[in-house]
Amino acid sequence: RVHFAFGYQITIENQSKDSVQLTSRFWKIKDALNRTEIVEGEGVIGKKPVIKPGESHTYKSGCLLTSPVGSMSGFYNMINFTSTRKFRVAIPSFKLSAPFALN
């Protein structure tokens, strides 16, 4: 079975007045045939970053698909350090496509 490897970079910016922490993630990864893989777990790339007001956290990761095109969407579970309130940040869908598949 052939797999296509994709890399992506994500920047999370804290636009609030409080420090927040990313505690876990949930991804829905779809290939061209609409097969869906769910990936969830603690933090991102083994870290649970604390992001201070006005600051950001950038990380790189990747996934494998069985087709040269697909998409990802999901959410991050976060906690506000001041209020201890837990909240969810939606990650809008973005496309994954191998350069040769764009023609």
FENZI-V369196 format. One record per backbone hydrogen bond with DSSP energy under -1.0 kcal/mol. NH is the residue of the N-H (numbers start at 1). CO is the residue of the C=O. E is the energy in kcal/mol with one decimal. If there is no record, write none. Layout:
nh = <NH & NH>
co = <CO & CO>
e = <E & E>
This chain:
nh = <4 & 6 & 8 & 10 & 12 & 14 & 20 & 21 & 22 & 23 & 24 & 25 & 26 & 27 & 28 & 29 & 30 & 31 & 34 & 37 & 39 & 41 & 43 & 44 & 47 & 51 & 54 & 55 & 57 & 59 & 61 & 63 & 65 & 70 & 71 & 72 & 73 & 74 & 75 & 76 & 77 & 78 & 79 & 80 & 81 & 84 & 87 & 89 & 91 & 94 & 96 & 98 & 101 & 102>
co = <65 & 63 & 61 & 59 & 57 & 55 & 51 & 79 & 49 & 77 & 77 & 41 & 75 & 39 & 73 & 37 & 71 & 35 & 31 & 29 & 27 & 25 & 23 & 47 & 44 & 20 & 14 & 52 & 12 & 10 & 8 & 6 & 4 & 96 & 30 & 94 & 28 & 91 & 26 & 89 & 24 & 87 & 21 & 85 & 19 & 80 & 78 & 76 & 74 & 72 & 70 & 68 & 98 & 99>
e = <-3.3 & -2.8 & -2.4 & -2.7 & -3.0 & -2.9 & -2.2 & -2.0 & -2.3 & -2.9 & -1.4 & -2.5 & -2.1 & -3.3 & -3.4 & -3.0 & -2.9 & -1.9 & -1.9 & -2.8 & -2.3 & -1.8 & -2.6 & -2.8 & -2.2 & -3.4 & -2.3 & -2.4 & -2.4 & -2.4 & -2.3 & -2.1 & -2.5 & -2.5 & -2.2 & -2.3 & -1.5 & -1.8 & -2.2 & -2.4 & -2.6 & -3.3 & -1.8 & -2.8 & -2.6 & -2.0 & -2.2 & -2.8 & -3.4 & -2.5 & -3.0 & -2.8 & -1.9 & -1.3>
